[in-house]
Amino acid sequence: MNKDLVGQILDLKRERNAIILAHSYQRDEVQDIADFVGDSLGLSREAAKTDAEVIVFAGVHFMAETAAILNPDKTVLIPDVEAGCSLADTIKAADVQSWKDDNPDGLVVAYVNTSAEVKALSDVCVTSANAVEVVSGLDQNRPIFFVPDMFLGAHVERKTGRKMHLWLGECHVHAGIGEREINSKLSEHADAEFLIHPECSCGSACLYLKPDAKIMSTEGMVRHSQTSDSKEFVVATEVGILHRLQRYSPNKNFFPVKESAVCEYMKMITLEKILDSLVKNQFKVEVSPDIADKARRSLESMIAVG
Ligand code: SF4
């Protein structure tokens, strides 16, 4: 790691009363300098309670937007404005409004991987860590529109027994992790425990095909691997999580199902861009107050559950 660069970031962070929040799919060196590393739910919670005046968000745009919605009086910076999300981009506010027009008594459940405009039209936001719990608690008599990840939606349907209208969106990284790759990796590590993120394309099928599979959020993986008796784990999600898993369980072995499961948007954030962000106060993430007020309600429901 470049000590000079890291030293400059840490000095500026102190000077500006800034905090660096990093998602678990970030580059190793970015995770290492962050004040907090976590999944979308954990990051939202940290963003909601921080006393820092500046939040540098090492993640993708919808995450920084979420931090801005929860902290209207703070400066939220994303070091690269091009860091988007293929899943969030599959759905627009007009798509949600159209479903609401057809289903006036319906409830919209939005995965946190959505734009502020989509969140503003939603009744509640969820992450993969609390989606099952949130949907379980919703009024049984009202139709539900679950957006935008169809694989997570199918997983929630199976776990809750609740039929929902699913938006057919997917994340290109997780959708590319399928049964063929999983079988191949599991045959190489027969004694390993298998951890899979519900966004993966065969996540739901795994409930039937591999009853031992642990379908869990990235944060669930971190917790489970620390307490499990297993010494080896095969992991199906974006490979950035391996850094954290290994850090918390240094005596255990973790094997990615697919080495090439890399989110290019997450990896756009570098130490150099974080330094630039603090020096130049760029790039500010702002959400218009009317959209932010509506989106905040559904986000606060999400933070309260799970
Ligand atoms: S891994 Fe997929 S869902 Fe996550 S930020 Fe990248 S494109 Fe979006």
Boltz pocket constraint, residues with backbone or C-beta under 6 A from the ligand:
constraints:
  - pocket:
      binder: B
      contacts: [[A, 25], [A, 60], [A, 84], [A, 85], [A, 86], [A, 87], [A, 88], [A, 113], [A, 171], [A, 172], [A, 173], [A, 174], [A, 238], [A, 263], [A, 264], [A, 265], [A, 266]]
      max_distance: 6.0
